[in-house]
Amino acid sequence: MVSATNVLRRQWRESGDRLERRLAGMSDAEFFWEPAPGCWTVRAHPTLPGRWDIDYDWTTPEPPPLTTIAWRLVHLANGNWIYWEHAFGPGVRMFPDLVVPGSAAAARAYWQDSRAPVSDWLERATDESLRELRPSHLGEPRSAGDVVLALVDEQTHHGAEIALLRDLHRAGG
């Protein structure tokens, strides 16, 4: 019988490897491409030179805006960092504390770095440790398995969107 931990490890690794392949060779023009007006993206900070911000409203509009590859990749990395921070780390940082990268190469490295602590934890995890309750930045504690499952879901979901946006950009979208 395959353990839940092995399933999550495989999904995490394979969805990350697939996205890594799809990010290969991405230019800054493609990274920041806005396929429609009013996209959420990553933007230079208006008053702090060299700093970048990710567009986000804490009450997300309905329907939510279309987002760029830049937004999706930074969102993925930020989620990895904050979920990890609160479930397995010191639980101090929140989203405004994260330094947002301002290029395709920097965002790819940022995303890769954000995966490392999750990957390391998963390599040591057992089915029993997946059931352990962990603190959450969302309020109520969540099981470690639910935390990892949320990250796998986000990586799979946004990874597919990034792949589609790259295809549309290449096709002249």
MOQUI-V593355 format. One record per helix or strand. SS is the DSSP state (H for helix, E for strand). FROM is the first residue (numbers start at 1). TO is the last residue. Records with the same first field share a line. If there is no record, write none. Layout:
SS = FROM-TO ; FROM-TO
//
This chain:
H = 4-23 ; 28-32 ; 69-87 ; 95-97 ; 104-124 ; 127-130 ; 144-170
E = 40-40 ; 42-44 ; 52-54 ; 67-67 ; 133-136 ; 139-143
//
